[in-house]
Amino acid sequence: MELKDLASFVVLAEELHFGRAAARLHISAPPLTQRIKQLENELGVVLFERNNRRVELAPAGALLLEEARSILDRTRQIRQRLQAVELGYAGRLRIGVSGSVIHSDARRRLEAAIPAGIDASWAMMSSAEQVKAIRERQLDMGVVNTPIDHDGLAVHVLEHEPFVVAVPATHRFAARKSIRLSMLRDDTFIIGERHLGPNYYDRMISACERAGFVPKVDLQSQLLSSYIGLVALGAGVTFAPRSLARAGLAGIAYLRIREQAPHAEVSLAWSAQRTSPVTDRVLSGMRIARGP
């Protein structure tokens, strides 16, 4: 039993006239008659009671009409969903995001480019972890801090964002709008371990050295969100992208750096070898070329 046979049956059941049904199907009446006979033979039932004057649904035909409409509707839905997936308007998108850029305009820009029908799941990871996950096909794309070792990945820079200093709300300089880094030479800097974000780590250490001191560092094995919490508890100070101030976290003050502040380079990364229709659709929405 083929779908075209069911479709022909439904049209005839609606018209109850072979000529009109054939016209709707863009065929002549004899082929339609043959289709219905073959369907009846295949099912072993009488679908239509017919004579020279009229055509009526038989009991088996009435039952099949309900089932056939359901099958054809479901088939149309499946076809539409498959076409939507093929065009990148439906499907799944797995995205990584570094804690340091969760509130950035770059992350918001990516979110806005995801079509409404996409099932997007976000995972908080360091930039290095995202690179590994994309290579291992556990993520489709990630919002990372660059430069990074992106062999096998395509990377597009989305924005440059200056860092500020996050200090506890009880800090001696918390009421200020800005400071010189040298004023913090006696403070403990809470920074993630270098392997989590070597670019971030090196920029922060270099900024302190340019200010004339080597920082006392409390290394953390977690992401920025964790050591921001330690700052709120008074355990030290840290560098944070300016956009993090939007989060409005309690117990923290954000101070502008008077010298030339280090900047975060926020980029979108994805596999250079393999992309899905959903990934391509998002890149197109962001006006980003697919290639590396």
N, C-alpha and C positions, 0 to 999 in steps of 0.2 A: 504494500500500500504506500503510494508515494504522496508527497504533499500536494502535487498538482492535481491528483485525483480527488483528494479531500477538498481542495479549493473548488474544483469543478462541481463536486457534490453540493457544497454549501451554496454556490450561486444558483444551481438548479432548484435546491430546496427553497430558496428565497423567491425565485421567479415562478416556479411550478409551470414552466413553459420552456420547451427545449430551444425554440427559436430565439426567445429573448435572452435566455441564459447563454446560448452560444454567442450571441452578439456581444454580451458583456465580456465574454472570455476571448473575443476576437478570433473565434474559430467558426466553422460551419456546424450545423446540427448533427450530421452523421458521426463525426469524430467524438462529439460529446456523448452521443448515445452509446458509442462503443466504449468510452471510458467508464460510464456508469455500469454498463453490463459487466465489464471486467472487474469493477470494484465489488459488485454484487456476487460475482462468481468467487472472487478471492475471499470474501467474508462469509459466503455461504448463506446469505440472507437476501430478502427482498427489501429494497430501500424505497422504491416508489411503486405505487399502484397507478397504472396508467391505462387509458383506453384512447379511443380516437378523439374524444372531446376534451379530456383534462388529465392532469398529472397531480397526484396527491402523495404526500409522505406516508409510507407504511410505518407501523409501530417501531420497527427496527431503525427506520430512517429518522424518525423523530429523536430517538436516543442518540444516534450517531451525529445528528446536527449539533446537539449540545456539546458533545465531546470534540467534534471536528473544529468547532469555533474556538474552543479552549486550546486545542493543539496549535491551531494556526496563530492565535494571539500570542501564545507562548513562544512560538517560533519567530514571530516578528520581534518580540522583545529581546530574544537571544541575539538575533541578527543586529538589532540596533545597538545592543551592548557591545558586541564584538566589533562593530564598526567604530564605536566610540573609543574603545581601547586601541584599535589600530590607528586612530587619528590623534590619540593622546588626550582625549577628553574624559577618559575613565581609566581606572586602574589604581595601582598602589605606588606611592613615592616615599622612599625611606631617606630621611634627611638627618645629617649630623650638624650640630651647632656647638661651637665653643662657648663656654660660660662667659668669656670676656666680651662676646659680641651679641649676646642674647637680646640686648635692648638697642642694638644698633640699627641705623637706617638700612644697612645692607640686609640684615635679616628680615626687616619689614618689607623691603622691596621684593625679596624672594617669596615671602608669604603671599603678597598681593598678586604674584604672577601664577600662582597655583590655581588651575581651573576648579570650579566649584564641585565637579563630579569626582575629583581625585581624593582617594583615601591617603592622606599625608600623615606619616608618623615621624616624630622628632626624637632624637636621642642626644643627650648632653654628653659630649666627649671632648677630649683635648684635640688639638689640631693633628697631632701625630697619630692618635687613635683613629681619627676620621680617615686619614690617608690610608692606613692599614685596612680599615673596614671597606673602603671603596675598592681597593685592590682585590680584596677577598669577596667582593660582590655582596657584602652585607649592608652596604649603603649605596644609594643611587647618586647622591651628591652631598656636599657638606659646606658649611660656612666656616672658613678657617682663617687663621692668622698666617700671613705669608711674609717673607719667602719660606718655603718648606721644601723638603725633598719630595718632589711630585713626579718622579719617574713613572710613566704610564698613565698619568692623569693630565687632564686639561684644566687650566687654572685661569680665571678671569678676575682681575682686581675690581672690586666694587666701590671701595672708598678708603680714604686715609683719615684716621681719627686720632686726635691728640690724647695723650694720657694726662690724668690728673692724679693727685695724691689723696688717697682715702685714709682718714685718721679717725680715731674714736671721737664721739661727740664730747667726751670729757677731756680731750687733748688740749694742751696749753695753747695750741694755735687754731683750735676748732672755730673760733669766731672770726678768723681772717678769711678774706676772699682768695688770697694768693700768698705763696711763700717762695723763698729760694730753697732749693734742695739742700744746700749746705746747712740750713737751719735744722735739718733732721739728722745730722751726723751721729747724734747720740741715741737715736731711736732704732728699734728693731724692725727690719723690713721683712714682712711675710710674703714669700715668693714661692711659687711652685717649683718643684724639682726640674732641672734643666731639660731632662728627656721628655717632659710633658709639653714643653713649648720652648725649644732652644732659642728661637728668634726673640720671643718675649723676654726670656731670662737675660739674654745678652744685652738687649736694649736697656733694660732696667739697670743692670750692673754698670753699663757704660755711662748712663746718664748720671749716676752717682759719682763715678770716677771723674767725669768732666766737671762735676761740682766740687771736686777736691777732696773726696773721701771714699774709703772703701766701706760699703754698708755692712752692718751686722745683720746677718740673714738667718731667718727661721724658715728652713725649707719644708714645704708641704708636699705630700704625695697626691693630694686631691686637686679639684678644679678651683677656679677663681671663686665660685660661689661659696666654697668652704672657707677659704682664708679671708674672704670679706666678712664672714661671720665671726672669725677670730678677731678681726679689727674692731668690730662692734663690741666685743667682750673686753677690749683694752689690751689685747696681747701684742699689738704692734701697729705698724702702718703698712700700706701697700700702694702700688700703682694700679690704676684702673682706667679703662677707657671712659672718656667724658660721658658717653651715653648711659653708663651705669647709674649716673646720678638720677636718671629718670625713674629708676626703680623705687626711689623713696624709701630705702631701707632704714629702719630705725637705728639710732645709735651711731651713725656715721656722718662725718662732714667731708665734703669734697673740695680740695683746694687747687686752684690753678697754679701751674709751675711758671714762675716768672722768666726763667731762662728758656732757651729753646727746648720745648718739651719733646720727649720721644713720641713717635706716632705709631699707631697700629695700622697695618695694611690688612684690610679685611677682603677676602676673596672667596669666590665660589669655585669649588673643585668637583670634578666628575671624571668618570673613566674616559680616557681618550680612545680606547679600543671599542667600547660597547656602550651604546645608549639605548634607552627604551623610548617608545613613542611619547610617553609621559614626560621623560626628561627633555626630549626634543621640544615638546610643546612649551615647557616652562622656560627653556633657554630662548625660544622664539619670543615668548611673552616679555622677556627681559631684554630683548634685542641683543642677545649674545650669540656670536658665531659658535657653531657646534664644535669645530675643530680645536686643537690645542693652541 
